[in-house]
Structure formats: C-alpha cells, structure tokens
Amino acid sequence: PTGESERLQLAEVVSQAVSFCEHVISRTGVLVHQSYAPSLPAVRGVRTQLQQVVVNLVTNACHAIEEKQKSGRNGAAGQIHVRVAAAALGGAPALLLSVQDTGGGIPEVHRARVFEPFFSTKAAGHGTGLGLPIVKNIVEGHGGQVSFETTSGRGTCFLVLLPAVRSAEPRKEQAEAT
C-alpha cells in the first residue's frame, strides 16, 4: 500500500483510531482505558495504516471480550487498556503500543497461527482471518515488530514496537508508489 509517510505523534494517531471503534466498544459494553506517556518521540508512518492497526486490535479485543461474556465466564464489564510508551528496538529509541484485553485469551492450539492469512476462530461470516495478518504487514512495513502475550481465561496483550524518528529527519515525504 502507498500513502503519505510523515512524522506522527503515535499517541494522537492511536487516540483517534480508538474513537473510530466507538460503535463496537459501546455495543459490547467494554471499558477502554487509554494511557500515553508524556513527551514521546515521533514515529514515521502512514497515518491511515497505523490507525488500521489500532482499529483491528481494538475490534479483536472487543470480540474476545464479547465471546467470553457470551460463555458466561465473565461477570464484570470487559476492559481494554491501550497504552503508548517509550521503548527500544535493537538498541534504538522506539515506541511501544500495547492493546490488552480481559477476554478469554488465545487457546494454545491457535497461537502459532494468529498471524496466518485467513485463519480465524470466529464463526463463518464473522471474520475473514485477515485482521492480524494486515496488522503484521503494516507494522513490519513501518520497520516495527508485533507480538502478543496471552493467558487462557484471562486475556491477551498485543505489543507493537515501532522505531522512533531521529530528530534530524525531515518532517514530511511522499511515499513512493509501487
């Protein structure tokens, strides 16, 4: 995908993307907590693509919580914690985006396949199995990494690590069309 690559404040991009998910958040009754560390460096990226990463992760978190609620395994309102903090990637400054839910977790049998295109645990007609492969593709296309931590019955946390912009980098550039 092509788009305009620019210096971005990741917390702003993430906050806006979470607002795009308001329909699924309110439908599932999930409480979303957002936490952004102050004075974070910028990242270089395509705004709409990074927003898509957040939308996919938050939507999946809502669905995981909804499934847990349907199964009767969760009496309390589900929660999602979205955080952006400073980190390091290969020794260089980076930003860490985490999206943590209180859903049912990813069963061990499925963990190795979560980033596999068309793999889905959702019922037919309720998912394409492309959300997490798209997340992985976008994150890696931005020079970052994506991983997850999960505990059966307690939830999952997706971790997105993106390189920070060096202060001498230019403000804006047009990405090359392919």
Secondary structure, DSSP 8 states (H G I E B T S, - for coil): ---EEEEE-HHHHHHHHHHHTHHHHHHHT-EEEEEE-SS---EEEEHHHHHHHHHHHHHHHHHHHHHHHHTT---S--EEEEEEEEEEETTEEEEEEEEEE-S----GGGGGGTTSTT---S-TTS--S-HHHHHHHHHHHTT-EEEEEEETTTEEEEEEEEEB--TTS-SEEE----
